[in-house]
């Protein structure tokens, strides 16, 4: 049994989990496995499991998948059949009973929240985040009806015009991170009062305009998935391939931002 670290740009995909008729990250990985002869059509390799199911548009540095495969199946081998938006970069041999989804003891997400200091109060945001840390019933920050009590930790870091929201837990309810970020943004920007936090953590189910919608998915990245006793070895060639692929995409985004900004300035000047 072998486990792989997978990085991907989630923006072109309708989430991680495979779905009929739309592109997903998991479909891309399983297609690569089939092309390598690791499984049959419409099947997954024996023992296959993934660490999590990121939403549409969410990216990952450390998504983790595991399955039975021969020794020649390395991250570099997987990359030979994967697109530049999905790259394997490390691997570890794991016990036969290893399960990528059930075994993690820590998961971490980082959200790049656009929050210019002149329009955003970092101190208010920090108060909100501190109140959300620890064990709570987050039933107002997820559409899940069960398993809503979680223990979360993390921190906020100012990075220019962005506030980096790092959230970690053993596991997350659906949309919990994005709704947590949305609450931090609402209170930090002054769009919601500080008392909103108490309402969210209270027993009353908030609905409609009183609820907390999820923040948009594209700034969210799954940055860590840790397993007790498992150490991943980096495949140098695969890692270099991943860095090259994502650096190229980052450059394209920077160019797109400059082009879009130039057009906006031109229109504003008319």
C-alpha positions in Angstrom: 0.0 0.0 0.0 1.3 3.4 -0.9 0.2 6.9 -0.1 0.8 10.0 -2.2 0.8 13.7 -1.6 -1.2 15.5 -4.3 -1.2 19.2 -5.0 -3.8 20.8 -7.3 -5.3 24.0 -8.5 -8.9 23.5 -7.8 -10.3 26.3 -9.8 -10.9 24.3 -13.0 -12.6 21.5 -11.1 -16.1 20.8 -9.6 -14.5 19.7 -6.3 -12.3 16.7 -5.5 -14.9 13.9 -5.3 -15.7 12.3 -8.7 -19.0 13.2 -10.2 -20.8 12.3 -13.5 -20.4 14.6 -16.4 -18.2 17.3 -14.8 -14.4 17.4 -14.3 -13.2 16.7 -10.7 -9.7 16.2 -9.3 -10.5 12.6 -8.2 -11.6 11.7 -11.8 -8.3 13.1 -13.0 -6.3 11.0 -10.6 -8.3 7.8 -11.3 -7.9 8.4 -15.1 -4.2 8.5 -14.6 -4.3 5.3 -12.6 -6.2 3.6 -15.4 -3.8 4.9 -18.0 -1.0 3.4 -16.0 -2.8 0.0 -15.8 -3.4 0.2 -12.0 -7.2 -0.3 -12.3 -10.0 -1.1 -14.7 -12.3 1.3 -16.4 -14.8 2.9 -14.1 -13.0 1.5 -11.1 -10.4 2.6 -8.5 -7.2 0.8 -7.5 -7.5 -1.7 -4.7 -7.7 0.0 -1.3 -8.1 3.5 -2.7 -9.2 6.3 -0.4 -8.5 10.0 -0.2 -8.0 12.3 2.9 -10.9 14.6 2.1 -13.4 16.0 -0.3 -12.6 19.6 -1.0 -15.3 21.8 -2.5 -15.4 23.1 -6.1 -12.7 25.7 -6.6 -10.7 24.8 -3.5 -7.0 23.9 -4.0 -4.6 21.7 -2.1 -0.9 21.4 -1.3 -1.2 18.2 0.7 -4.3 16.2 -0.4 -3.5 12.6 0.3 -4.6 9.5 -1.6 -3.6 5.8 -0.9 -4.0 2.6 -2.8 -2.3 -0.7 -3.6 0.3 -0.3 -6.4 3.6 -1.8 -7.6 7.0 -0.4 -6.6 7.4 1.4 -10.0 4.3 3.6 -9.2 6.1 6.7 -7.9 4.9 10.4 -7.9 6.9 10.9 -11.1 5.1 8.0 -12.7 1.7 9.4 -11.7 2.7 12.8 -13.1 3.4 11.3 -16.5 -0.4 10.9 -16.9 -1.6 13.9 -14.9 -2.3 17.4 -16.2 -0.3 20.4 -14.9 -3.2 21.4 -12.6 -2.7 18.2 -10.6 0.7 17.0 -9.4 2.0 14.2 -7.1 5.1 15.2 -5.3 5.8 12.9 -2.3 4.9 9.3 -1.2 5.1 6.9 1.7 4.7 3.2 2.1 1.9 2.6 4.5 0.4 -0.5 6.3 -2.2 -2.5 4.4 -5.0 -1.3 6.8 -4.1 2.3 6.2 -7.1 4.5 5.3 -6.3 8.0 4.0 -9.6 9.5 5.2 -9.9 8.0 8.7 -6.3 8.0 9.9 -5.3 11.8 9.9 -4.9 13.3 13.3 -4.6 16.9 11.9 -5.8 18.8 8.9 -4.9 22.4 8.1 -6.4 24.9 5.7 -5.2 28.4 4.8 -7.5 31.1 3.4 -6.1 34.2 1.7 -8.8 36.8 2.8 -8.6 40.0 0.8 -8.9 42.6 3.7 -7.1 45.9 3.0 -6.1 47.4 6.4 -7.8 50.7 5.6 -11.2 49.0 5.4 -10.7 46.1 7.8 -10.2 46.0 11.6 -7.7 43.3 12.4 -8.3 43.6 16.2 -12.0 42.8 15.7 -11.2 39.9 13.5 -8.7 38.5 16.1 -11.4 38.7 18.8 -13.8 36.8 16.6 -11.2 34.1 15.8 -10.2 33.7 19.4 -13.8 33.1 20.3 -14.1 30.4 17.7 -11.0 28.5 18.8 -11.5 25.4 21.0 -14.4 23.0 21.1 -17.8 24.3 20.0 -20.9 23.1 18.3 -20.6 24.8 14.9 -24.1 23.9 13.7 -24.5 27.5 12.4 -21.3 27.2 10.3 -22.1 24.1 8.3 -25.0 22.6 6.4 -24.3 19.2 8.2 -26.9 18.1 10.7 -24.6 15.7 12.6 -21.0 15.8 13.7 -21.1 19.6 14.1 -19.1 19.7 17.4 -15.4 20.2 16.5 -12.2 21.4 18.1 -10.5 24.0 16.0 -7.3 26.1 16.3 -5.2 28.3 14.1 -4.2 32.0 13.8 -4.5 35.1 11.7 -1.5 36.8 10.0 -1.4 40.1 8.2 0.2 39.8 4.7 -0.1 43.2 2.9 -3.7 43.5 1.7 -4.5 40.0 2.7 -5.3 38.4 6.1 -4.1 34.8 6.2 -6.6 32.7 8.1 -5.1 29.4 9.2 -7.5 26.8 10.6 -6.6 23.4 11.9 -8.6 20.5 13.3 -8.7 16.7 13.4 -11.5 16.9 10.9 -13.9 19.5 9.5 -17.7 19.6 8.9 -18.7 20.7 5.4 -18.0 24.4 4.6 -16.9 25.0 8.2 -13.7 26.8 7.2 -15.3 28.9 4.6 -18.2 30.0 6.9 -15.7 30.7 9.7 -13.8 32.9 7.3 -17.1 34.6 6.3 -17.8 35.4 9.9 -14.4 36.8 10.5 -14.7 38.9 7.4 -18.2 40.2 8.3 -17.2 41.3 11.8 -13.7 42.6 10.8 -15.2 44.7 8.0 -17.9 46.1 10.3 -20.7 44.5 8.3 -21.8 42.5 11.4 -21.7 43.4 15.1 -19.4 41.6 17.5 -22.5 40.0 19.1 -22.8 37.9 15.9 -20.3 35.5 17.2 -22.4 34.7 20.3 -25.4 34.2 18.1 -23.5 31.8 15.8 -22.2 29.7 18.7 -25.5 29.7 20.5 -28.1 27.0 20.4 -30.6 28.8 18.1 -30.4 27.8 14.4 -29.8 30.9 12.3 -31.5 31.0 9.0 -31.8 33.3 6.0 -30.1 36.7 6.4 -29.3 35.8 10.0 -27.1 32.9 8.9 -23.5 32.9 7.8 -22.9 32.1 4.1 -19.7 30.4 3.0 -16.8 32.6 1.7 -15.9 32.0 -1.9 -13.9 28.9 -2.4 -11.0 29.9 -4.6 -8.7 31.5 -1.9 -8.8 28.3 0.2 -6.0 25.7 0.2 -5.7 22.4 2.0 -2.1 22.8 3.3 -1.5 19.9 5.6 -2.8 16.4 6.4 -0.8 14.6 9.1 -0.8 10.9 10.0 0.8 9.5 13.2 4.0 7.7 12.4 3.8 8.3 8.6 6.6 10.2 7.0 6.4 11.2 3.3 9.5 11.1 1.1 9.7 13.9 -1.5 10.3 12.8 -5.1 12.8 15.4 -6.3 11.8 15.2 -10.0 8.1 15.2 -9.2 8.4 18.1 -6.8 10.3 20.1 -9.3 7.7 19.4 -11.9 5.0 20.5 -9.5 6.8 23.8 -8.7 7.3 24.5 -12.4 3.7 23.8 -13.2 2.2 26.0 -10.4 4.8 28.8 -10.9 3.6 29.0 -14.6 0.0 29.2 -13.5 0.9 31.8 -10.9 2.6 33.9 -13.5 -0.4 33.7 -15.8 -2.6 34.9 -12.9 -0.4 37.9 -12.3 -0.5 38.8 -15.9 -4.3 38.4 -15.9 -4.5 40.7 -12.9 -2.4 43.4 -14.6 -4.5 43.2 -17.7 -7.7 43.4 -15.8 -6.5 46.3 -13.7 -5.4 48.2 -16.8 -8.8 47.8 -18.3 -10.6 48.9 -15.1 -8.3 52.0 -14.9 -9.0 52.8 -18.5 -12.8 52.6 -18.0 -12.6 54.7 -14.8 -10.6 57.4 -16.6 -13.3 57.8 -19.3 
